Each structure stands twice: as structure tokens, then as C-alpha cells.
Amino acid sequence: MAKPLDLGLEERLLKARIQYVAQLKEALLDSNSLLHNTLEVYTSIIDEIAEEVVHEVAALVAQGLEDVRIPRNICVEKEAASTVPPGRASVDVFGVPASSLPIDPVSCPNCARRVASSRFAPHLDKCMGRGRMGAGR
């Protein structure tokens, strides 16, 4: 035999959920709220990553390498990962062996900040106002 529905309970739960959604909406619209600022930061990070990927693909296309295939299996097997010391990867995310070149810090000629040599070009773009974020540094 089926239990009778408690419509009062269902109504209270629905009202509570609607109130919660309204509070989330208010927090997102308030530019001083933690939720709004967190969403802005995550959105900015995702935008920057997507932009870098687009630029890399555009560069490949410009070089005539548009048919380059990225390996489907980009995960490092557990056995290989266990032999690698923490903080050091033997392969990058595409399965290509990591460079054995040391990451020497380089001084930025614009702001004198010390930057890893592998990040110098993107830093200089942003530092000189060429990047998407402008001259924020």
C-alpha cells in the first residue's frame, strides 16, 4: 500500500530550495561577494587557458601543421609515476619526454621581476600590455 504524499512537506522543501537559489542569485549579482569574486577568478583562468590553446592551434595551422594529432592516451601509467620523484615529471601531459634543461630564472627587462625561463615570453606579453589581461604587473 502506497503512503499518502505529504504535500505540506514537499511545499516547504520546494520553498527552501527556491529561497536558496534566490540567495545564490543575489550573491552572484553582488560584486563584493565571495561567490561573485570566486566565479570571476575561475572564469578568468578558464578564459586564459582557452586562449592559450587557441593561439597554439592557430600557430600550428599557420605553420601548416593542422593535421597534427594529439595522442589520446596522455596519462602516465602508475608504474612510471611511482618511480618519478615528487615534483618532477618524466613526461608532459602529451606524453612527450620532459626537457632536461634547467629552469633558470630570468629578469624581466620591463618590471625586473624574476621569471622562470619557460614562462618568460607569456610574462613579457602581459607585462608589456600585449596579453589579454593587459599591463597588470
Stockholm file with secondary structure:
# STOCKHOLM 1.0

chainA/1-137         MAKPLDLGLEERLLKARIQYVAQLKEALLDSNSLLHNTLEVYTSIIDEIAEEVVHEVAALVAQGLEDVRIPRNICVEKEAASTVPPGRASVDVFGVPASSLPIDPVSCPNCARRVASSRFAPHLDKCMGRGRMGAGR
#=GR chainA/1-137 SS CCCCCCHHHHHHHHHHHHHHHHHHHHHHHCTTSHHHHHHHHHHHHHHHHHHHHHHHHHHHHHTTCTTCCCCSCCCCCHHHHHHSCTTCCSBCTTSCBCCCSCCCEEECTTTCCEEEGGGHHHHHHHHTTCSTTCSCC
#=GC SS_cons         CCCCCCHHHHHHHHHHHHHHHHHHHHHHHCTTSHHHHHHHHHHHHHHHHHHHHHHHHHHHHHTTCTTCCCCSCCCCCHHHHHHSCTTCCSBCTTSCBCCCSCCCEEECTTTCCEEEGGGHHHHHHHHTTCSTTCSCC
//
